[in-house]
Amino acid sequence: MKKFKKVIWGIVLIAVGVMFALNALEITNIDIFFDGWWTLFIIVPCTVGLFTERDKTGNIVGILIGVCLLLCCQEVMDFSMLWKLLIPVIIVIAGIKMIYTAFFNNKANEIIVEIKANGGETKSGNAIFSGYDMNYDGQVFEGAELSAIFGGVECDLRNAIIEKDCAIKMTAIFGGIDILVPQNVNVKVNSSCIFGGVSNKTKAKTDAPTIYISGTCMFGGVDIK
């Protein structure tokens, strides 16, 4: 995926370079600094992200914002109308993504439901305008549910006992969640991000249990390491 991302950006840079060269040679006369040209710094990276990143929601919203701003600069759309339409559309996209994540391709949710159905227990870590630390030293870990709303949560699994696939459901809204995992596990993430992001710094392992992490980030972030 990283190679593909480099290829896409390489093609973009080549196209820009060729355009500058053709203008310099007076073969073409492409107006580079048109009204709203700066919106390309929003549109182009988000378009590249559609092809290189697994989660498309944030990039779709970014493209939508960039295109709307460009239309306003071109006087096709009024700025007052932009905010009237843009915010509801973003909310609708976020809602659709959350519903899709809840019902489809959500291994984490399946594991959490199975644990509760079998009489098991998942610990909850909630931080609202505060901080919360969870430590599983020497404890068997099966699943957890984490929420950070204008706050921060740290879940330390480095010394936890993980014998089989497990799951974490998380929500970060104007907050941050740090998940520290042991080296002998795999991590798979399925998230919905609106002006937020999930950073997974772990490396894939063979013949190891998997921690499935799913959830939502809105103006927040999740760091897995």
Backbone torsions as a table, in degrees:
resi	resn	phi	psi	omega
1	MET	NA	-39.1	178.6
2	LYS	-64.1	-38.8	178.4
3	LYS	-63.5	-43.0	180.0
4	PHE	-62.3	-39.7	178.6
5	LYS	-62.7	-41.5	177.9
6	LYS	-64.2	-38.3	178.9
7	VAL	-63.1	-45.0	-179.8
8	ILE	-60.7	-48.1	179.3
9	TRP	-65.0	-34.3	176.4
10	GLY	-61.9	-43.3	178.4
11	ILE	-63.1	-41.5	179.0
12	VAL	-61.5	-46.7	-179.6
13	LEU	-64.6	-40.0	177.8
14	ILE	-61.7	-43.9	179.8
15	ALA	-61.1	-42.7	178.7
16	VAL	-65.1	-43.9	179.2
17	GLY	-62.2	-43.4	178.3
18	VAL	-62.7	-40.5	179.6
19	MET	-62.6	-44.4	176.7
20	PHE	-61.1	-42.2	-178.6
21	ALA	-64.9	-43.9	179.6
22	LEU	-64.3	-37.4	175.8
23	ASN	-65.7	-41.0	-179.9
24	ALA	-64.5	-35.7	179.7
25	LEU	-84.6	1.5	179.4
26	GLU	59.9	26.6	174.6
27	ILE	-79.5	-37.1	175.3
28	THR	-127.6	167.4	177.6
29	ASN	-136.5	67.2	-178.6
30	ILE	-85.0	122.7	179.6
31	ASP	-76.9	103.2	-176.1
32	ILE	-74.5	-40.5	-176.3
33	PHE	-97.1	60.3	176.2
34	PHE	-76.7	168.8	179.4
35	ASP	-61.0	120.3	179.8
36	GLY	87.2	17.0	-178.7
37	TRP	-58.8	-30.0	-177.4
38	TRP	-65.7	-20.0	178.8
39	THR	-66.9	-17.3	177.5
40	LEU	-63.9	-25.6	177.4
41	PHE	-70.3	-12.6	172.8
42	ILE	-97.9	-45.9	-173.2
43	ILE	-68.4	-47.5	-174.6
44	VAL	-64.1	-51.4	179.1
45	PRO	-59.6	-38.2	179.7
46	CYS	-69.0	-35.3	176.7
47	THR	-65.6	-42.8	175.9
48	VAL	-60.7	-40.3	-179.8
49	GLY	-62.1	-28.2	177.8
50	LEU	-61.3	-31.6	-177.0
51	PHE	-95.5	-16.6	-172.3
52	THR	-115.1	-15.2	-177.6
53	GLU	-114.0	145.4	-177.3
54	ARG	-69.0	-45.7	180.0
55	ASP	-85.6	120.2	-173.8
56	LYS	-96.3	-13.7	-169.7
57	THR	-59.3	-51.3	-179.0
58	GLY	-60.7	-38.6	179.6
59	ASN	-68.9	-38.0	177.3
60	ILE	-62.9	-43.7	177.8
61	VAL	-63.1	-41.9	179.0
62	GLY	-61.5	-44.2	177.8
63	ILE	-62.6	-42.7	179.4
64	LEU	-59.7	-46.0	178.7
65	ILE	-63.2	-45.8	-178.9
66	GLY	-61.3	-45.1	-179.5
67	VAL	-65.4	-42.0	179.0
68	CYS	-63.5	-41.9	177.3
69	LEU	-63.9	-39.0	177.9
70	LEU	-63.4	-43.1	178.6
71	LEU	-63.3	-35.9	176.8
72	CYS	-66.4	-42.8	179.0
73	CYS	-64.9	-31.0	178.3
74	GLN	-86.1	3.8	178.8
75	GLU	62.3	25.9	173.4
76	VAL	-83.3	-31.9	-179.8
77	MET	-129.4	146.3	178.5
78	ASP	-85.6	142.9	-178.4
79	PHE	-60.9	-35.7	179.0
80	SER	-64.6	-36.6	177.7
81	MET	-71.2	-30.3	-179.5
82	LEU	-55.4	-51.9	-176.0
83	TRP	-71.4	-29.4	177.4
84	LYS	-65.8	-33.6	-177.6
85	LEU	-94.2	-38.0	-170.4
86	LEU	-66.3	-48.7	-176.7
87	ILE	-61.7	-46.6	176.6
88	PRO	-60.5	-38.6	-179.9
89	VAL	-64.5	-42.4	178.6
90	ILE	-61.8	-42.3	179.2
91	ILE	-62.7	-41.7	179.3
92	VAL	-64.0	-44.3	178.9
93	ILE	-60.5	-44.1	179.2
94	ALA	-61.7	-41.6	179.5
95	GLY	-64.4	-43.7	178.6
96	ILE	-62.0	-42.4	-179.8
97	LYS	-63.7	-41.8	-180.0
98	MET	-63.7	-42.0	179.2
99	ILE	-64.2	-43.4	179.7
100	TYR	-62.2	-44.4	-179.3
101	THR	-64.2	-33.9	-177.6
102	ALA	-69.6	-31.4	-172.6
103	PHE	-109.8	-22.2	-174.4
104	PHE	-124.8	141.7	173.4
105	ASN	52.1	43.3	-177.1
106	ASN	-124.3	80.9	-179.0
107	LYS	-63.8	-36.1	-179.1
108	ALA	-60.6	-45.0	-179.5
109	ASN	-63.8	-39.0	178.8
110	GLU	-61.6	-42.6	-179.3
111	ILE	-66.6	-43.6	179.3
112	ILE	-60.4	-44.8	179.3
113	VAL	-62.1	-42.0	-179.7
114	GLU	-64.4	-41.2	179.0
115	ILE	-59.7	-47.1	-178.3
116	LYS	-68.0	-36.3	179.6
117	ALA	-65.8	-30.0	-179.6
118	ASN	-91.0	11.4	177.9
119	GLY	82.9	10.1	178.7
120	GLY	-80.3	178.4	-176.7
121	GLU	-134.7	135.2	173.3
122	THR	-112.2	130.7	180.0
123	LYS	-76.6	150.3	178.9
124	SER	-114.3	136.9	175.2
125	GLY	-124.5	109.9	-175.3
126	ASN	-120.6	132.8	177.1
127	ALA	-132.3	113.1	177.8
128	ILE	-120.9	110.9	-173.7
129	PHE	54.8	36.6	-178.3
130	SER	-161.0	-172.1	176.7
131	GLY	-123.5	153.3	-178.9
132	TYR	-147.0	130.4	179.4
133	ASP	-114.2	133.5	176.1
134	MET	-120.8	130.1	-178.4
135	ASN	-129.8	125.9	-176.8
136	TYR	-109.5	31.8	180.0
137	ASP	-54.7	119.7	176.4
138	GLY	71.1	7.4	-178.4
139	GLN	-106.0	149.3	175.1
140	VAL	-75.1	128.7	-179.3
141	PHE	-110.3	127.5	176.5
142	GLU	-118.0	-35.6	-178.9
143	GLY	-176.3	160.7	179.1
144	ALA	-154.0	157.5	176.4
145	GLU	-125.8	120.2	-173.3
146	LEU	-118.9	138.7	177.2
147	SER	-138.2	129.2	175.8
148	ALA	-128.6	109.7	179.9
149	ILE	-121.2	108.4	-172.8
150	PHE	53.6	36.7	-179.5
151	GLY	-156.4	-168.5	-178.5
152	GLY	-138.5	142.1	178.0
153	VAL	-127.2	135.1	172.7
154	GLU	-120.1	125.3	178.5
155	CYS	-116.5	110.5	-174.9
156	ASP	-100.8	109.5	-180.0
157	LEU	-110.8	11.0	-173.0
158	ARG	-60.7	-32.9	179.6
159	ASN	-113.0	20.3	178.7
160	ALA	-79.7	158.5	176.2
161	ILE	-95.2	109.9	-178.9
162	ILE	-118.6	105.9	-174.2
163	GLU	-102.0	-17.3	-178.5
164	LYS	-150.2	176.4	179.3
165	ASP	-57.5	139.6	-178.6
166	CYS	-139.8	-179.2	-172.5
167	ALA	-148.0	153.2	173.8
168	ILE	-134.4	126.2	171.7
169	LYS	-102.6	130.4	-174.8
170	MET	-135.3	152.4	174.8
171	THR	-139.1	123.1	178.7
172	ALA	-125.3	109.6	179.3
173	ILE	-123.1	110.4	-173.6
174	PHE	52.2	36.5	-179.7
175	GLY	-150.3	-179.0	-178.1
176	GLY	-134.7	147.1	177.6
177	ILE	-129.3	127.5	174.7
178	ASP	-109.2	126.5	178.3
179	ILE	-119.5	114.8	-178.5
180	LEU	-102.2	118.9	-173.8
181	VAL	-115.2	155.4	176.0
182	PRO	-71.0	167.7	-175.9
183	GLN	-79.6	-14.7	-173.9
184	ASN	-98.5	32.5	178.4
185	VAL	-135.3	159.0	169.9
186	ASN	-98.7	154.5	178.0
187	VAL	-129.3	126.8	175.3
188	LYS	-122.1	130.9	-173.2
189	VAL	-116.3	135.7	173.5
190	ASN	-133.6	102.6	-171.3
191	SER	-132.2	158.4	172.2
192	SER	-114.2	118.6	-174.7
193	CYS	-121.7	123.7	173.5
194	ILE	-121.2	109.9	-175.9
195	PHE	52.2	42.3	177.1
196	GLY	-157.0	-173.6	-178.9
197	GLY	-167.3	162.3	176.5
198	VAL	-120.3	127.0	178.5
199	SER	-109.9	116.8	179.5
200	ASN	-110.2	105.6	-175.9
201	LYS	-99.1	10.1	-178.6
202	THR	-83.3	162.4	178.4
203	LYS	-112.0	146.0	-178.3
204	ALA	-68.4	141.3	178.5
205	LYS	-122.2	151.9	177.0
206	THR	-95.3	145.3	177.8
207	ASP	52.8	46.7	-179.7
208	ALA	-130.6	150.3	176.4
209	PRO	-64.1	156.1	-176.2
210	THR	-115.1	135.4	171.5
211	ILE	-97.7	114.3	178.0
212	TYR	-91.8	123.1	-177.4
213	ILE	-119.2	126.2	178.3
214	SER	-139.2	156.8	178.3
215	GLY	159.1	-161.2	-172.9
216	THR	-130.2	138.3	174.3
217	CYS	-125.1	118.2	175.1
218	MET	-126.3	112.1	-175.8
219	PHE	55.1	33.4	180.0
220	GLY	-143.5	-178.2	-177.9
221	GLY	-147.6	151.8	176.4
222	VAL	-126.9	129.5	-179.0
223	ASP	-117.5	118.9	-179.8
224	ILE	-112.0	123.1	-175.5
225	LYS	-152.7	NA	NA
